[in-house]
């Protein structure tokens, strides 16, 4: 290997390296580089090419360029329009910079040229073969070098030149290429190249594996995509929606169009995104879809337009129901206020009364009159809070509560919503459903009702809630406080007769497929039906008895060929058998030791006969007739009062030492209790002790104190109806209950004499017939 030293201009290259025997185009634009080129073009056209250590440097210094480079000849130079110069250079041989002589205008240095000679020994030959073999493998693994290049490389016989040519075709970093250029010794150069090729081969093997893995994944994805597209095309031809994507699109369109509040729409769209990402086979997919279905099916803005016409509403209510003046008046007031303000929140009405008085059907008529949808749920036996508020979505089979289910069924945001049998709810370890109803039935809170399943506030403020109850006492106080109670006591005989003629008989005839002329029920038979075959405040059993008459009449018409059946007072027993009830009727004559009390029962008012018997004994007070604790205490209070007033009542002062007193209320199989029998028991005892009879036409109700005061009671209307039905003509009632007289129908008031009393002395004055003793 011989060496020669020359002084020559230097051209620093950025990101590029030129080997001997390599011909390449270079674009030169830096000022120093251009001056170096112009200098050599004026001379012998030779230049020294060396790479920069950092390609980013715009103005390199001596230390920023490699010392080992390539002595090259400029074959061609062309100035481009953008100011740069394109040159064609050919590498000739290696050279090393020994000393820089010029750095101002351009780099110039003393360069030591290196000539190499191949030894052509066995080691070199082996190295050449190894290099060629590795390069062949590199070409197969890499797509960056053509197969023709291998053929051209195989024709190179000099080992040094072979290494340079192969290195020029490799995609390597400048530092790695410089290692090959720095290797002056041919064997060393081949060894460096072998090491680099081995590294590149390993990298390419890994790249190939990764590529194959990606390709397989891509092929699978492409296959699935292709199959999905085929499925879409088939579904489209069949006129079906495009799978889950079409389903999601439909759901999104519905969510956007049904008018949800913004917070609810955001929640729904977020859940829809989850649903879109969850595989259809996942259990959670069904849970999310169920939730979205509920949100979509709930009414958010849809409402019926109220028919705010007081006169029309009154006509509808009167057409469907006879009587019930108080509740009708309240509904008409609501409509009148709505007409004026158009902003009143839905009232919470509680229709309280015995079974069969028309509470549920009245609510349905209110909905009809207001042109609102009607929905009813029964709360009887509900003891789980989740029945009202729903279950959380984390539970299997979770559903919204009955309120949200009812709103879905209603389909509008302003229905008439009937909560039936609110007094029949219970509570246990699963919670208190009546407490959950507090939010529903509070006009100040129900605009943001929270259901555990829906999880977002739902507005119930436009709903008109109506509740029904048989026993107001069974409704918890906080819940009762949120409702406006309207008592429906029951119907008078006159009212029941009208209801039977105008409503029940036509309805049953229609149900039994009979024309009006086929069955005629006379008014006298209707009255007898009411008095002797039913015992109720409402008309449910009355309708059952009328249905029974229709069936029996239908049988007669079919079997005997009759065209018409007439039912009168005289032949009623032929159809229905012997009378079922006697209905406490007034005594036929005045009785000693027996007074008629008025009671309030779940089926309305009734009369109650209280009997007292006095016989020799040791002063025992015996109570029979299935009496409750309250009635027993009333009897004890009445007995104590009579003992304290024995002298004024002209009774032996020691009567209680010589006699036993037996108080009995007939029909002992029927439990009886209540605070309104005090004055009746006291009157019976006084009558029995004095022998003065009680007037047969007098009925009484009221509690008594130890001082003889008469305390107010409840249910005066119902009790008055039962007295009227039993044929009594005089009612003794607590003075504090005078305000309740307005609730009693005029048809009953005109037949009865109401006497308010405040003390037992007044009761005895009016009740006892002092004209004669027996």
ABEGO torsion letter per residue (X at the ends): XBBBBBBBBBBBBBGBBBBBGBBBBBBBABAAAAAAAAAAAABAGBBBBBBBABAABABBBAAABBABBBBBBBABBBBBAAGBBBBBBBBABBBBBABBABAAABBBBBBBBBBBBBAGBAAAAAAAAAAAAAAAAAAAABAABBAAAAAAAAABABAAAAAAAAAAABBBBAAAAAAAAABABAAAAAAAAAAAAAAAAAAAAAAAAAAAAAAAAAAAAAAAAAAAAAAAAAAAAAGBBBEAAAAAAAAAAAAAAAGBBAAAAAAAAAAAAAAAABBAABAAAAAAAAAAAAAAABBAABBBBBBBBAAAAAAAAAAABBEGAAAAAAAAAAAAAAAAAGABBBBBBBBBEBBGAGAAAAAAAAAAAAGBBBBBBBABGBABAAAAAEBBAABBGBBBBAAAAAAAAAGBABBBBBBBGAAABBBBAAEBAAAAAAAAABAAAAAABBBAAAGBBBBAAABBBBBBBABAAABBAAAAAABBBBBBAEBBAAAAAAAAAAAAAAAAAAAAGBBAAABBBBAAAAAAAAAAABBBABAAAAAAAAAAAAAAAAAAAAAAGBABBBBBAAAAAAAAEBBABAEBBBBABBBBGBBBBBBBBAAEBBBBBBBBBBBBBAGBBBBBGGBBAAAAAAAAAAAAAAAAAAAAAGBBAAAAAABBBBBBBBGAABBBBEAAAAAAAAAAAAAAAAGBBBBAABBBBEBBBAAGBBBBBBGAAAAAAAAAAAGBABBBBBAAAAAAAAABBAAAAAABBBBBBABAAAAAAAABBAABBX
